[in-house]
Amino acid sequence: MNDQEAKIEKGIEDEAAPEHHHRQQQQSPMAASAMDGVAAAALRLVLHRVQQAAVRSGRSSDRIRVVAVSKTKSVSLIREVYDSGHRCFGENYVQEIIEKAPQLPDDIEWHFIGNLQSNKVKPLLAGVPNLAVVETVDDEKIANQLNRVVANIGRNPLKVFVQVNTSGEESKSGVDPSGCVELVKHVSLACPNLEFCGLMTIGMPDYTSTPENFKVVVPHISTLENCRSEVCKALGIAEEQCELSMGMSGDFELAVEMGSTNVRIGSTIFGAREYPKKQSN
Ligand SMILES: Cc1ncc(COP(=O)(O)O)c(C=O)c1O
């Protein structure tokens, strides 16, 4: 058993969980630990690791959001993490989020982090009124469709991230870094029902993320940070107005050290994902 597992096993009574973005952790860490299940305890350890990484890079963890990626996980497990005080969850599939969201409290801040097709935008927005963010806008067509549907259903403006393919692998979604400014301009100027929040990058196709995902272009500057500089220059906005969503279970501390403000963490909180075995006939 490694250190981390040992701490989870013990309920990590020794460490105070940091509060994070939007002050989601309301309970006293000690009180919470007595009641925590494994996932809630794992989340608190993640929050602590985020805080430590923030300190290492001279930042405050208050500004770093942890999206608990609950893809394939049951409503009861999500509820356990919710009951420990967490409010921000992420899902990849439209069908899955529209089934789960109505069974869970409506003060959850849902992030959609999967590949989104135009014909799924309406069911997504209609089925999840508390959808807070779509992190995966990667072309004008999907931006236009989100913009249209937000207006049609009359909900409040939708926060979006523009997804950038920082590794250049064809198999990955995301706009090429060279097209990033153009797409952000489109979202900001031509989509009044969308609120541009920042840039997102994803891990490897099998979702085992590695430091190479952040591809450093010049020492200490990742591709995504480079895109942010260009976007901020083009739009005349401050860097604080352009978040960076990068970092998953395998690399979130490095991502935080490299400036991430939004980490998306699944298996470290909820355990490995299990997919139903394919039928052989
Ligand atoms: C876009 C995205 N971000 C983050 C995650 C979470 O990955 P991990 O379980 O490695 O934390 C996933 C998992 O499917 C994902 O699709």
Ligand as a Chemical Component Dictionary entry (heavy atoms), coordinates in Angstrom:
data_LIG
# 
_chem_comp.id                   LIG 
_chem_comp.type                 NON-POLYMER 
_chem_comp.pdbx_formal_charge   0 
_chem_comp.three_letter_code    LIG 
# 
loop_
_chem_comp_atom.comp_id 
_chem_comp_atom.atom_id 
_chem_comp_atom.alt_atom_id 
_chem_comp_atom.type_symbol 
_chem_comp_atom.charge 
_chem_comp_atom.model_Cartn_x 
_chem_comp_atom.model_Cartn_y 
_chem_comp_atom.model_Cartn_z 
_chem_comp_atom.pdbx_ordinal 
LIG C1 C1 C 0 -11.902 14.968 -20.793 1  
LIG C2 C2 C 0 -11.594 14.162 -19.590 2  
LIG N1 N1 N 0 -10.979 14.747 -18.556 3  
LIG C3 C3 C 0 -10.686 14.064 -17.443 4  
LIG C4 C4 C 0 -11.029 12.729 -17.302 5  
LIG C5 C5 C 0 -10.677 12.030 -16.006 6  
LIG O1 O1 O 0 -9.604  11.155 -16.195 7  
LIG P1 P1 P 0 -8.889  10.435 -14.965 8  
LIG O2 O2 O 0 -9.746  9.291  -14.577 9  
LIG O3 O3 O 0 -7.547  10.039 -15.505 10 
LIG O4 O4 O 0 -8.774  11.420 -13.873 11 
LIG C6 C6 C 0 -11.666 12.073 -18.344 12 
LIG C7 C7 C 0 -12.039 10.689 -18.225 13 
LIG O5 O5 O 0 -12.717 10.104 -19.013 14 
LIG C8 C8 C 0 -11.959 12.817 -19.513 15 
LIG O6 O6 O 0 -12.579 12.263 -20.545 16 
# 
loop_
_chem_comp_bond.comp_id 
_chem_comp_bond.atom_id_1 
_chem_comp_bond.atom_id_2 
_chem_comp_bond.value_order 
_chem_comp_bond.pdbx_ordinal 
LIG C1 C2 SING 1  
LIG C2 N1 SING 2  
LIG C2 C8 DOUB 3  
LIG N1 C3 DOUB 4  
LIG C3 C4 SING 5  
LIG C4 C5 SING 6  
LIG C4 C6 DOUB 7  
LIG C5 O1 SING 8  
LIG O1 P1 SING 9  
LIG P1 O2 DOUB 10 
LIG P1 O3 SING 11 
LIG P1 O4 SING 12 
LIG C6 C7 SING 13 
LIG C6 C8 SING 14 
LIG C7 O5 DOUB 15 
LIG C8 O6 SING 16 
# 
